[in-house]
């Protein structure tokens, strides 16, 4: 059974995924696919680094906070949570949450 993610881990993955969405907008799927598909933690982290490097080159203002990246790296390296965290991160990066009045009222941060 997969380990549950803590709320802070979910938020970190969401914020990193929002940054990774830039690659999806540019149809640069390969790096995201490696994060999702790799069985090796090192490859997941290396792909995250490559993705962040591409984002830094294109639009540095879209880089996620360092703390969120640190949490995401820990998750990707974790023996129990790593594979599912990579899949969740990649899946969330494919989506784009539009800020709605409902989200604002609930305090949801995209």
C-alpha positions in Angstrom: 0.0 0.0 0.0 1.3 3.5 -0.9 2.3 5.8 1.9 0.0 8.8 2.4 1.3 12.3 1.6 1.2 15.0 4.2 -0.7 18.2 3.4 2.6 20.1 3.2 3.9 17.5 0.7 0.8 17.9 -1.5 1.1 21.7 -1.5 4.8 21.5 -2.4 4.0 19.1 -5.3 1.2 21.4 -6.5 3.5 24.4 -6.5 6.3 22.6 -8.3 3.8 21.2 -10.8 2.6 24.7 -11.5 6.1 25.6 -12.5 6.5 22.5 -14.6 3.4 23.4 -16.5 5.5 25.8 -18.5 7.2 22.8 -20.1 3.8 21.4 -20.9 2.8 24.7 -22.5 5.9 24.4 -24.7 5.1 20.7 -25.4 8.4 19.6 -23.8 7.0 16.4 -22.3 10.0 14.1 -22.2 11.4 15.5 -18.9 8.0 15.3 -17.2 7.6 11.7 -18.5 10.9 10.6 -16.9 9.8 12.1 -13.6 6.6 10.0 -13.8 8.0 6.8 -15.3 11.4 6.3 -13.7 11.8 3.5 -11.2 15.1 5.0 -10.1 14.9 7.9 -7.6 18.1 9.4 -9.0 16.6 9.8 -12.5 13.5 11.4 -11.1 15.6 14.0 -9.3 17.9 14.5 -12.3 14.8 15.1 -14.5 13.4 17.6 -12.0 16.7 19.4 -12.2 16.6 19.5 -16.0 13.0 20.7 -15.9 13.9 23.5 -13.4 16.9 24.4 -15.6 14.6 24.8 -18.6 12.2 26.9 -16.6 15.0 29.1 -15.3 16.1 29.7 -18.9 12.7 30.5 -20.2 10.9 32.3 -17.3 12.8 32.4 -14.0 9.8 34.1 -12.3 7.9 30.8 -12.7 10.4 28.8 -10.6 8.9 27.3 -7.5 10.1 28.3 -4.0 13.2 26.5 -2.8 11.4 24.9 0.1 8.9 23.3 -2.2 11.7 21.9 -4.4 13.5 20.5 -1.3 10.3 18.7 -0.2 9.7 17.4 -3.7 13.3 16.1 -4.0 12.8 14.3 -0.6 9.6 12.8 -1.9 11.1 11.7 -5.2 14.1 10.0 -3.4 11.9 8.2 -0.8 11.7 4.5 -1.3 8.0 4.2 -0.4 6.7 7.5 -1.8 9.0 8.3 -4.6 7.3 6.6 -7.6 3.8 7.8 -6.7 5.1 11.3 -5.9 6.7 11.4 -9.4 3.4 10.3 -11.0 1.4 12.8 -9.0 3.9 15.6 -9.9 3.7 14.8 -13.6 -0.1 14.5 -13.6 -0.5 17.8 -11.8 1.9 19.5 -14.2 -0.5 18.5 -17.1 -3.3 20.5 -15.5 -3.9 24.2 -15.1 -6.1 25.4 -12.3 -7.9 28.6 -13.1 -8.4 30.8 -10.0 -12.1 31.0 -9.3 -14.2 32.9 -6.9 -14.9 29.5 -5.2 -11.1 28.9 -4.7 -10.6 32.3 -3.4 -13.4 31.9 -0.9 -11.9 28.5 0.3 -8.4 29.9 0.5 -7.1 27.5 -2.2 -3.7 28.6 -3.6 -3.0 27.5 -7.2 
